[in-house]
């Protein structure tokens, strides 16, 4: 794949008025058009935005309190990454490359929860295209060396660590040895173990405590379960492949080329530090389940969404390959509305009945959503909307696009 070392200036942009078939890409400043200029109904678009604002999530704005009302009630559910209060309902509508509407506070850097997973899978995709990972069907075990956890010097009795392993082996059990990159990307690995103090079974556990830690393993690839422990396993395995912090990988290969701001941050946990090649590195998280994850503003989310709308291409540079985008949008057999993390699909229009089946979205708790609709040349960033209101918003948004 080609890489972008710099962004073209406005003079280098295709003139869409002179060449209507040209694709517009934003530079440092994203250009605006009125809804009418873009063929969108202003009145219907306002109705969609008003619906999104009225449909604000019922969860408290104090996300620490929200955590302990939800995930924090799980076994080992205490937060170990940073959490901040959320902002107002916020959104941006991108139609044919131009901003036609925005509301709330798009510059606010907020938690984006599991939208983080789409950034994680992207750095895996780049590693695959560069041959650092030969195939997503390879066993992950073949790529991950013994991991040295960072252990600060004991301030008490050094014998306290006598039975504590010096190294972490993620893929040594008979089941974990069979897990492929594709299994982890599709949340079908059923990886077993504990990472960063969180057992795999403690994430969204069964209602029957007798089953905790006792359920039989499912053959890798045959059973889907959304699980942040296993997502964090993928992040740590990917760190071992790149041998440099994943936020740096993302910045150099995705965020800088698409013109993202310098305000986003990708956090890990207070205990997710390892020693790699003699350097201390933090393994990042795939979401905000226990805090951390991607903190980002809506404009940067929109740029990433626009990259995926354009098939991984930004101007003259193919940042994510066509093949990777196709794989990310291929339904997972045990869960057809899920592709690679975190590409939620609209297979058979099951997830969003009002949207076309070709639409997809990068979705995180909140709800934080980057809706991508190739059929309508549309990207919509919607933050802090109740999950039950999403389809109603899309119904109104697409009515504005279709009846402009």
C-alpha positions in Angstrom: 0.0 0.0 0.0 1.1 3.6 -0.6 1.5 5.8 2.3 0.8 9.6 2.6 3.6 11.7 4.0 1.7 14.9 3.6 -1.7 16.3 2.7 -2.3 18.2 -0.5 -3.3 21.8 -0.2 -6.6 23.2 -1.4 -5.1 24.1 -4.8 -4.5 20.4 -5.4 -8.1 19.3 -4.7 -10.1 18.1 -7.6 -12.6 20.8 -8.8 -15.9 18.9 -8.3 -17.9 21.7 -9.9 -15.7 21.4 -13.1 -15.6 17.7 -12.7 -18.7 16.3 -11.0 -17.2 12.8 -11.0 -14.2 13.8 -8.9 -14.1 12.7 -5.2 -13.7 15.4 -2.7 -11.4 14.9 0.3 -11.1 17.4 3.1 -7.8 19.2 3.9 -7.0 20.7 7.3 -10.3 22.6 7.2 -13.3 20.6 6.2 -15.5 22.4 3.7 -19.1 23.0 4.3 -22.1 23.1 2.0 -25.7 23.9 2.9 -28.1 21.0 2.7 -29.8 22.6 -0.3 -26.4 22.9 -2.1 -25.9 19.2 -1.5 -29.4 18.1 -2.6 -30.5 17.4 1.0 -33.9 18.6 2.4 -33.1 21.2 5.0 -36.4 20.7 6.8 -36.1 16.9 7.0 -32.5 17.1 8.0 -33.4 19.4 10.9 -36.1 16.8 11.9 -33.4 14.1 12.0 -31.0 16.2 14.1 -33.8 17.3 16.5 -34.7 13.6 16.8 -31.0 12.7 17.7 -30.8 15.4 20.3 -34.2 14.4 21.8 -33.0 10.8 21.8 -30.0 11.5 24.1 -28.9 8.5 26.0 -30.5 8.1 29.4 -27.2 7.2 31.0 -25.7 9.8 33.4 -23.1 12.2 32.1 -20.9 11.2 34.9 -19.3 8.2 33.2 -17.6 7.0 36.4 -21.1 6.6 37.9 -22.4 5.2 34.7 -19.5 2.6 34.7 -20.4 1.4 38.2 -24.1 1.2 37.3 -23.2 -1.1 34.4 -19.9 -2.8 33.7 -18.6 -2.0 37.1 -21.2 -4.4 38.6 -19.5 -7.4 36.9 -17.0 -9.6 38.7 -13.6 -7.7 38.7 -15.5 -4.8 37.2 -13.5 -2.0 38.8 -12.1 0.6 36.4 -8.4 0.5 35.7 -8.3 3.1 32.9 -9.1 6.8 32.7 -12.8 7.9 32.6 -14.2 11.4 32.1 -17.7 12.9 32.0 -19.3 13.0 28.6 -20.4 16.0 26.6 -23.7 17.1 24.9 -25.3 15.0 22.2 -23.1 15.8 19.2 -23.0 14.9 15.5 -21.7 15.7 12.0 -23.3 14.8 8.7 -21.0 14.4 5.7 -22.7 14.1 2.3 -20.6 13.7 -0.8 -17.6 14.7 1.1 -18.9 18.0 2.5 -20.2 18.8 6.0 -23.9 19.6 5.6 -24.8 19.7 9.3 -23.3 19.6 12.7 -24.6 20.0 16.3 -23.4 19.8 19.8 -19.7 20.2 20.5 -17.8 18.4 17.7 -14.4 19.6 18.9 -14.9 18.0 22.3 -12.5 15.1 23.0 -14.7 12.4 24.5 -14.5 8.7 25.2 -15.6 6.8 22.1 -15.7 3.4 23.8 -15.7 0.5 21.3 -15.3 2.6 18.2 -11.7 2.1 19.4 -11.9 -1.5 18.1 -12.1 -0.2 14.5 -8.8 1.6 15.0 -7.3 -1.5 16.5 -8.4 -3.7 13.6 -7.0 -1.2 11.2 -3.5 -1.4 12.6 -3.8 -5.2 12.3 -4.8 -4.7 8.7 -1.8 -2.7 7.9 0.4 -5.3 9.5 -1.2 -7.9 7.2 -0.7 -5.9 4.1 3.0 -5.3 5.0 3.5 -9.0 5.5 4.2 -8.7 9.2 1.3 -11.0 9.6 1.4 -13.4 6.7 -2.3 -14.4 6.8 -5.2 -13.7 9.1 -5.7 -17.5 9.1 -2.4 -18.0 10.9 -2.3 -19.0 14.5 -1.6 -16.0 16.6 0.7 -18.1 18.8 3.3 -18.1 16.0 3.7 -14.3 16.3 3.7 -13.7 20.0 6.9 -14.2 22.1 6.9 -14.5 25.8 5.7 -11.2 27.3 7.6 -9.5 30.1 5.2 -7.7 32.3 6.4 -4.5 33.9 6.8 -5.2 37.6 7.9 -2.2 39.8 10.4 -3.1 42.4 8.7 -4.5 45.5 8.5 -2.0 48.4 7.7 -4.8 50.8 9.0 -8.4 51.0 10.5 -9.6 47.7 9.3 -13.1 48.6 5.8 -11.8 47.8 6.6 -12.4 44.1 8.1 -15.8 44.6 5.2 -17.7 42.9 4.4 -14.9 40.4 5.4 -15.8 36.9 8.0 -13.6 35.3 6.5 -14.0 31.8 3.1 -14.0 30.2 2.1 -16.6 27.6 -1.2 -15.7 25.9 -1.5 -18.7 23.6 -0.1 -21.8 25.4 -3.2 -23.7 26.4 -4.4 -26.4 23.9 -7.4 -24.2 23.0 -5.6 -20.9 22.7 -3.0 -22.5 20.4 -5.7 -22.9 17.8 -6.8 -19.3 17.7 -6.2 -17.3 14.5 -6.0 -13.6 13.9 -9.4 -13.9 12.0 -10.9 -15.5 15.1 -9.8 -12.6 17.3 -10.9 -10.0 14.8 -14.4 -11.5 14.6 -14.8 -12.1 18.3 -15.1 -15.9 17.7 -11.9 -17.0 19.5 -13.3 -18.0 22.9 -9.8 -17.2 24.2 -9.4 -18.5 27.8 -7.4 -16.8 30.5 -6.9 -13.6 32.5 -5.4 -10.4 31.2 -4.8 -7.1 33.2 -6.7 -8.7 36.1 -9.8 -9.4 34.1 -10.8 -13.1 33.5 -12.4 -13.8 30.1 -15.6 -15.1 31.8 -16.0 -11.9 33.9 -16.9 -9.7 30.8 -20.7 -9.9 30.4 -20.9 -13.0 32.5 -23.6 -15.6 32.5 -26.6 -14.9 34.8 -25.7 -18.2 36.5 -22.7 -17.7 38.8 -22.1 -21.5 38.8 -21.1 -21.2 35.2 -18.4 -18.6 35.8 -15.1 -20.0 34.7 -16.6 -23.4 34.2 -18.2 -23.3 30.7 -16.7 -25.6 28.1 -14.6 -24.0 25.3 -16.1 -23.6 21.9 -14.0 -24.4 18.9 -12.4 -21.2 17.7 -14.3 -19.7 14.9 -17.7 -21.4 15.7 -19.1 -19.2 18.5 -19.4 -15.4 18.7 -19.2 -13.5 21.9 -18.5 -9.8 22.3 -15.7 -9.7 24.8 -13.3 -6.9 25.8 -10.8 -9.2 27.5 -10.2 -10.9 24.2 -10.1 -7.6 22.4 -7.3 -6.6 24.7 -5.6 -9.9 24.0 -5.6 -8.8 20.3 -4.2 -5.4 21.2 -1.3 -7.0 23.1 -0.6 -9.5 20.4 -0.6 -6.7 17.8 1.8 -4.7 20.0 4.2 -7.7 19.8 4.0 -7.7 16.0 4.6 -4.0 15.6 7.1 -3.7 18.5 6.1 -0.1 19.0 3.2 1.5 20.8 0.0 1.2 18.7 -1.0 4.8 19.1 2.2 5.7 17.2 1.4 3.2 14.5 -2.1 4.6 14.1 -0.8 8.2 14.1 1.8 7.6 11.4 -0.2 5.3 9.1 -3.8 6.5 9.5 -4.5 9.6 11.5 -1.8 11.9 10.1 -2.5 11.0 6.5 -6.2 11.7 6.9 -5.5 15.1 8.5 -6.8 14.2 12.0 -6.1 16.7 14.8 -3.5 16.2 17.4 -6.0 16.0 20.2 -7.0 12.3 20.1 -5.4 9.9 22.6 -5.5 6.2 22.8 -5.1 5.0 26.4 -4.4 1.7 28.1 -4.7 0.6 31.7 -2.7 1.5 34.8 -1.4 -2.1 34.9 -1.1 -2.8 31.1 2.6 -2.1 30.9 5.1 -4.4 29.3 8.8 -4.4 28.7 9.4 -4.8 24.9 12.9 -4.7 23.3 14.2 -3.0 26.4 11.5 -0.2 26.4 8.5 0.3 28.6 5.3 0.3 26.6 1.7 0.5 27.4 -0.7 -2.0 25.7 -3.8 0.0 24.8 -7.4 -1.1 25.2 -10.0 -1.9 22.6 -12.6 0.2 24.3 -13.7 1.9 27.5 -15.1 -1.2 29.2 -12.9 -0.6 32.3 -11.9 2.9 31.3 -9.3 4.0 28.7 -9.7 3.5 24.9 -9.8 6.2 22.3 -10.5 9.7 23.3 -11.3 11.7 20.2 -13.4 14.5 18.8 -16.2 14.1 16.3 -14.3 15.6 13.3 -11.6 13.0 13.7 -14.2 10.3 13.9 -15.7 11.6 10.7 -12.4 11.5 8.9 -11.9 7.9 9.8 -15.5 7.1 8.7 -14.8 8.9 5.5 -11.7 6.8 4.9 -13.7 3.6 5.3 -16.5 5.1 3.0 -13.8 5.5 0.3 -12.6 2.0 0.6 -9.5 2.8 2.6 -8.3 5.4 0.2 -7.4 8.9 1.0 -6.7 11.1 -2.0 -4.0 9.3 -3.9 -3.0 6.9 -1.0 -4.5 3.5 -0.3 -4.1 3.5 3.5 -6.2 0.4 4.1 -6.3 -2.1 1.2 -9.4 -3.0 -0.8 -8.9 -6.6 0.3 -8.9 -5.6 4.0 -12.0 -3.5 3.6 -13.8 -6.4 1.9 -12.8 -8.7 4.7 -13.9 -6.3 7.4 -17.3 -6.1 5.7 -17.7 -9.8 5.3 -20.3 -11.2 7.7 -19.1 -13.4 10.5 -20.7 -16.8 10.2 -21.9 -17.2 13.8 -23.0 -13.5 13.9 -23.8 -12.1 10.4 -24.2 -8.5 11.5 -20.6 -8.4 12.6 -17.5 -8.2 10.4 -14.1 -7.4 11.8 -14.1 -5.4 15.0 -15.8 -3.0 15.2 -17.5 -3.0 11.8 -21.2 -3.6 12.5 -23.0 -4.7 9.3 -26.6 -4.3 8.2 -26.9 -7.8 6.8 -30.5 -8.5 5.8 -31.3 -5.1 7.3 -31.4 -6.7 10.7 -29.6 -4.0 12.7 -31.1 -0.9 11.1 -34.3 -1.7 9.1 -34.4 1.8 7.8 -30.9 1.7 6.3 -29.7 -0.1 3.1 -28.1 -3.5 3.6 -24.8 -2.2 2.3 -24.5 0.3 5.2 -22.1 -0.4 8.1 -21.0 1.5 11.2 -18.3 1.7 13.8 -20.2 1.6 17.0 -19.3 2.0 20.7 -21.2 2.3 24.0 -22.8 5.6 24.6 -24.0 5.2 21.9 -21.1 6.5 19.8 -21.6 5.7 16.1 -19.8 6.4 12.9 -22.5 5.5 10.3 -21.1 4.8 6.8 -23.5 4.5 3.8 -21.9 4.0 0.4 -25.2 3.9 -1.3 -26.0 7.5 -0.2 -22.3 8.7 -0.2 -22.9 9.5 3.5 -21.1 9.5 6.8 -22.9 10.4 10.0 -21.2 10.8 13.4 -23.7 10.6 16.2 -22.6 10.7 19.8 -24.5 10.1 23.0 -27.8 8.9 21.4 -29.9 6.1 23.0 -29.4 2.9 21.1 -33.2 2.5 20.7 -33.3 5.9 18.8 -30.6 5.0 16.2 -32.9 3.5 13.6 -35.4 6.3 14.0 -32.6 8.8 13.4 -31.4 7.0 10.3 -34.9 6.8 9.0 -35.2 10.6 9.2 -31.7 11.2 7.9 -32.1 9.1 4.8 -35.5 10.7 4.1 -33.7 14.0 4.0 -31.1 12.6 1.7 -33.5 10.8 -0.6 -36.1 13.6 -0.8 -33.8 16.6 -1.1 
